Structure formats: structure tokens, C-alpha cells
């Protein structure tokens, strides 16, 4: 069975978005293809007229920086992210989350753009980006050129496995703020050792440390799956910043995250009760590492 009729390799973002707009629902972006090809083969993804391969577009497979941000092209692979010096220094949560995606062969081809666009609420790279308050660059065809705009990463999700991109839009890059000396982040997850690739639970946190008052001044806590889209435990974040850092405060923060998260049972992955307990395990781990990194001033 033929899953597509044409395989197109645009050289610019303008060309790629123009092709997407022209083919409409009969086109599909491909980069690493690790989710897409399985979707064709196993999940009933309908055949399309054209695959639009974006890996030849200059800059989409590169990691760079500007004065304030680390900038990541949408076609950057997980293998690049797990070992790049800029990501290791400024976004440890992202490096750690990308380092556990699939095996080495998958990480060598699977892209961060595909991870996000696939819109699974437990996607490891997405959870890492969310903890870093990343933004996504959205490119939209206006009839003559592709207009670009940065927007919060959560703005593109509409439900499990569903994004709200139209047929004349694509993701081209991500960016997050460079880490300051009093900031740190971390990621961890629980998964079955074999079989199901998606995690039972993944959790990332980023903190800003206030040394003068011995407390967390700002915090982001991202959990997946804990709802229909990637989830931020905003009530837990507020509580963590409410007083001097202590084991009692961490315990209260965990309880707040457990109460706010929309956990559910999965036939093939984990029960709601097990995930509830794992929120405590993972949040203690990542908060400990994130705070140590924030206090190290490295």
C-alpha cells in the first residue's frame, strides 16, 4: 500500500509552508518520521498525496543562541539536544528529557519538532521544554510569504495527540531563556523497562533560588500525562515559593501537585493510583537536583 504519492524536499521555510498550504489536508510534514511512519503502518493514518521533508531547510537542524535565548530548530534531533553544550548548560531538563526518548537509533533521527507537534501529553521533550517556559516559532502562509511569530508552547495543544495548527502552518523553532547563575532545572520519568515506549509518568522542574532568604523564588513544574495536554502544576509552583525551602514545604508541594494533576489509569501503562504515588517520587528527585543546580552558581 502506498502511503504517499510525492516526496517533496523544500529548501526554505517559505517554500515548505507554501507547499503545505497548496496541498492542504493532503500533505504531511516529515522530518525523522519515527511517529509518522508507524502511524501509517499501525494506527490507521490515512494516505496523503505529499510528504514535505523539512530536514533540508537551512537552520532547522541547528542549535544556536541570541543575547537572551537558546534557539533550537524544529528538525534538531534528540541526540543533538541531549549532548549539546548550550542545552546542557542552560536547559538541563530538556537534555535529560531527550536522553531517554526511545533508544540511540530513534534519538539519532527523531526530532524535537515532531515530538511537540505529535501533541502527546506525556512526550518527554515537550515536558522538558514546558518546564523551561519555552516558546515555539509558528510559521503561517499569508498568500505570498510565511509570517513568523513566537508564542508560548502550550498554545498549540488542543487535546491528546491533537495540535491546533492549520494546513498552512508549521513549527520552525523553539527558544527558552538562558539560565542565570541562580537557576536550575531537572527531569526524570518512570517507564516500563520493555514494550511501551511512552512513560508511565514524566516530570520536569525549573527553579530560581533566592540565596538571601533560603527559598525558591520562582518555579515551574511540568507533568505528563496529567491531563489532555502537557500539564503545569501551577498550585504546587505557588506553594513551593511560599516559604523557606524545607522537607515539609516539598511534601506540601507534592500534595498540591497530586491534587491538581488529572491522572488516569491506562490499560497498558499504569494505574491512576500508581501515577499518584510516582508524582511524589519524581518531584522529590527533580526538585532536589534543580535546587542543587540553582545553588551551585555554575
C-alpha positions in Angstrom: 0.0 0.0 0.0 1.3 3.5 -0.9 1.1 5.9 2.0 2.1 8.9 -0.2 2.4 9.8 -3.8 5.0 12.6 -3.8 8.1 13.2 -1.6 9.0 16.9 -1.6 12.2 18.5 -0.2 11.8 22.3 0.1 14.9 24.3 0.8 13.3 27.3 2.6 10.5 27.8 5.2 8.6 29.9 2.7 8.7 27.0 0.2 7.6 24.4 2.8 4.7 26.4 4.1 3.6 27.3 0.6 3.5 23.6 -0.3 1.6 22.8 2.9 -1.0 25.4 2.1 -1.3 24.2 -1.5 -1.9 20.6 -0.7 -4.0 21.3 2.4 -5.1 18.2 4.2 -3.4 16.0 1.6 0.1 16.9 2.8 2.1 15.9 5.9 5.4 17.2 7.3 8.1 14.6 7.8 11.5 15.0 9.5 12.6 12.0 11.5 9.4 10.1 10.7 9.6 7.9 13.8 6.0 8.6 14.7 4.6 9.3 11.2 5.6 6.1 9.5 4.3 4.0 12.4 1.1 6.0 12.2 0.8 5.0 8.6 1.6 1.3 9.3 -0.2 0.7 12.6 -2.6 3.5 13.6 -4.7 4.0 10.5 -3.2 7.3 9.4 -4.8 7.9 6.0 -2.5 8.1 3.0 -1.6 11.5 1.7 -0.6 13.0 -1.6 2.6 14.5 -0.5 5.2 14.3 2.3 7.0 17.5 2.8 10.5 16.8 4.2 11.8 19.8 6.1 15.2 18.4 7.0 17.0 20.2 4.1 15.9 23.7 5.2 18.8 25.7 6.4 18.8 26.3 10.1 16.1 23.9 11.1 18.6 21.3 12.3 20.8 23.7 14.2 21.1 24.8 17.8 22.2 28.4 18.5 21.8 31.4 20.7 20.9 35.1 20.7 21.6 37.5 23.6 18.8 36.1 25.8 17.8 32.7 24.5 18.9 29.3 23.3 17.3 28.7 19.9 16.6 25.2 18.6 15.5 24.4 15.1 12.4 22.1 14.8 14.4 19.5 12.9 17.0 19.1 15.6 17.2 15.6 16.9 17.0 14.3 20.4 20.6 13.1 20.2 21.7 16.6 19.4 19.8 18.0 22.3 21.0 15.5 24.9 24.7 16.4 24.3 24.8 20.0 23.0 26.8 22.3 25.4 24.2 25.1 25.2 21.4 22.8 26.1 23.4 21.1 28.9 24.3 24.5 30.4 21.0 26.4 30.0 18.3 23.7 29.8 19.3 20.6 31.7 15.7 19.5 32.0 15.5 19.4 28.2 18.8 17.5 27.8 17.7 14.9 30.3 14.2 14.5 28.8 15.6 14.0 25.3 18.2 11.5 26.5 15.5 8.9 27.4 13.4 9.1 24.2 13.5 5.6 22.6 16.9 4.1 22.0 20.0 5.6 20.4 18.7 4.8 16.9 15.5 6.6 17.5 17.2 9.6 19.1 19.5 9.9 16.1 16.6 10.6 13.8 13.6 11.7 15.9 13.2 15.5 16.0 12.0 17.8 18.8 9.5 19.4 16.3 7.9 16.1 15.7 7.8 15.3 19.5 5.9 18.6 20.1 3.7 18.5 17.0 2.6 15.0 17.8 1.0 16.6 20.8 1.1 13.7 23.3 0.6 14.9 26.9 3.5 12.7 28.1 6.0 13.5 25.4 9.4 13.7 27.1 10.9 16.6 25.1 7.7 18.6 25.4 7.7 18.2 29.2 11.3 19.4 29.3 10.5 22.4 27.1 7.5 23.3 29.2 9.5 23.4 32.4 11.8 25.9 30.7 8.9 28.1 29.6 9.8 27.6 26.0 8.3 29.4 23.1 7.6 28.0 19.7 8.0 29.8 16.4 4.9 29.4 14.3 5.2 30.0 10.5 1.9 30.9 8.7 1.4 31.2 4.9 -0.3 34.6 4.2 -0.6 34.0 0.4 2.8 35.3 -0.5 5.3 34.7 2.3 5.5 32.7 5.6 4.9 35.1 8.5 6.7 34.0 11.7 5.7 34.7 15.3 6.8 33.4 18.7 4.1 32.1 21.1 4.0 30.0 24.4 4.5 26.3 23.7 1.2 25.4 25.4 -0.8 27.5 22.9 -0.5 24.9 20.2 -2.1 22.0 22.0 -5.8 21.1 21.8 -6.1 17.6 23.2 -4.3 14.2 23.3 -2.5 13.7 20.0 -4.0 16.9 18.6 -2.5 20.3 17.9 -4.3 23.3 16.6 -2.0 24.0 13.6 -3.8 24.6 10.3 -2.8 23.2 7.0 -0.9 26.4 6.1 1.2 26.5 9.3 4.3 24.7 10.6 6.7 24.9 13.6 10.2 26.1 12.7 12.0 26.6 16.0 11.8 26.7 19.8 13.6 29.0 22.3 14.0 29.3 26.0 15.7 31.9 28.2 19.4 31.3 29.1 20.0 30.1 32.6 21.1 32.6 35.2 23.6 31.7 37.9 20.8 31.1 40.5 18.6 28.9 38.3 18.5 25.1 37.7 16.3 22.5 36.1 15.9 18.7 36.0 13.8 15.9 34.5 13.0 12.4 35.4 10.5 9.7 34.5 9.1 6.3 35.3 8.5 3.8 32.5 8.2 0.1 31.8 11.6 -1.4 31.0 10.3 -3.0 27.8 7.4 -2.8 25.5 5.6 0.5 25.8 7.8 3.5 24.8 5.7 6.2 26.4 6.4 6.9 30.1 4.1 6.0 32.9 4.9 9.5 34.2 7.4 12.2 33.4 8.2 15.3 35.4 10.4 18.3 35.0 11.0 21.3 37.2 12.9 24.6 36.9 13.6 26.8 39.9 15.2 30.2 40.6 16.9 30.3 44.0 16.9 33.3 46.4 20.0 32.8 48.5 19.3 35.7 50.8 16.0 34.1 52.1 17.0 30.4 51.5 13.9 29.8 49.4 12.8 29.1 45.8 11.8 32.5 44.3 10.2 31.1 41.2 9.3 27.6 40.0 7.9 25.7 37.0 6.6 22.1 37.5 5.6 20.2 34.3 4.0 16.7 34.5 2.9 14.3 31.8 0.5 12.6 31.4 -1.6 14.6 33.9 -4.4 15.9 31.6 -5.3 16.1 28.0 -2.4 18.3 27.2 1.1 18.8 28.7 0.4 20.0 32.3 1.8 22.6 34.6 1.2 22.2 38.4 0.6 25.9 39.0 -0.8 25.5 42.5 2.3 23.5 43.5 4.6 26.1 42.0 3.0 28.8 44.1 3.3 26.7 47.3 6.9 25.9 46.7 7.7 29.7 46.6 5.7 30.5 49.8 8.4 30.0 52.4 11.9 28.8 53.2 12.9 25.6 51.4 12.4 22.6 53.6 11.3 18.9 53.5 7.9 20.0 54.9 7.5 22.5 52.1 8.4 19.9 49.5 5.9 17.5 51.0 3.2 20.1 50.8 4.2 21.0 47.2 3.9 17.3 46.2 0.4 17.1 47.8 -0.6 20.2 45.8 0.7 18.7 42.6 -1.1 15.4 43.2 -4.3 17.2 43.9 -4.2 19.3 40.8 -3.0 16.7 38.3 -5.6 15.0 36.2 -4.2 11.5 36.5 -5.9 8.5 34.9 -5.4 4.7 34.6 -4.0 3.3 31.4 -4.5 -0.3 30.4 -1.0 -0.7 29.0 1.0 1.7 31.1 0.0 2.4 34.7 -3.0 2.9 37.1 -4.1 6.2 38.4 -3.1 5.2 42.0 0.4 4.3 40.8 0.9 7.5 39.0 -0.3 9.4 42.1 2.5 7.8 44.1 5.0 8.4 41.4 4.4 12.2 41.4 5.9 12.1 44.9 8.9 10.0 43.8 9.7 12.1 40.8 9.0 15.5 42.2 11.3 14.9 45.1 14.0 13.8 42.7 13.8 16.7 40.3 13.4 19.4 42.9 16.5 18.1 44.7 18.5 18.2 41.5 17.1 21.5 40.3 17.8 23.3 43.6 21.3 21.9 43.9 22.0 23.2 40.3 20.5 26.6 41.2 22.6 26.9 44.3 25.8 25.8 42.7 26.2 29.1 40.7 27.8 27.2 37.9 
